[in-house]
Amino acid sequence: MRKRVTSPVPKDMAMPHPEWLDLEQVAQVEVTSEDIAFPIESALLPGEEAGWRAAQPGEQTIRLIFDRPQRLSRMWLLFIEADTTRTQEFVLRWSPDGGRSFREILRQQWNFGPPDTIREVEDYRVELAGVTVLELAIVPDKSGGEARASLAQWRLAA
């Protein structure tokens, strides 16, 4: 696995790729929990600022169910944690068969340490064809604390 640790992304910096999939048009989304003030659309749609946050602590799953099989070449995620020191883990999985089986793409851990380390940017080049479901599972605090999962932005490119 190739890994790259990146510098924090300034708030005013644009996303690094102009041709993201319009997820609103090509997929449905399922989420295990969401804070009413931070709905999942806020992380998936361009122009939204607040991002998504779970309503309760513990592991959470976001699942994109595509209307037709997709080819994916890039996945870009932004996590922000400005308040709590914690170790987060997330897993990306994909399914070629409507969610009957999944293949793990990657598993990543990150240590948030506010005020210095508050942003995690992940930018992955992939070669996936026939993706019918894409799943992001987030364990917000590996020590089992009360942190709630959150996701500032998630973008995909064909």
HUZI-V804827 format. One record per backbone hydrogen bond with DSSP energy under -1.0 kcal/mol. CO is the residue of the C=O (numbers start at 0). NH is the residue of the N-H. If there is no record, write none. Layout:
# HUZI-V804827
CO&NH + CO&NH
This chain:
# HUZI-V804827
9&12 + 20&22 + 21&24 + 21&25 + 22&26 + 25&66 + 27&64 + 29&62 + 34&37 + 37&52 + 38&41 + 39&42 + 39&43 + 40&44 + 42&153 + 44&47 + 51&150 + 52&34 + 59&137 + 60&31 + 61&135 + 62&29 + 63&133 + 64&27 + 69&130 + 71&127 + 72&125 + 73&156 + 74&123 + 75&154 + 76&121 + 77&151 + 77&152 + 78&119 + 85&111 + 86&141 + 87&109 + 88&138 + 89&107 + 90&136 + 91&104 + 91&105 + 92&134 + 93&102 + 94&131 + 94&132 + 102&93 + 105&91 + 107&89 + 109&87 + 111&85 + 112&115 + 112&116 + 116&112 + 117&80 + 119&78 + 121&76 + 123&74 + 127&71 + 130&69 + 131&65 + 132&94 + 133&63 + 134&92 + 135&61 + 136&90 + 137&59 + 138&88 + 140&143 + 146&57 + 148&53 + 150&51 + 152&77 + 154&75 + 155&20 + 156&72 + 156&73
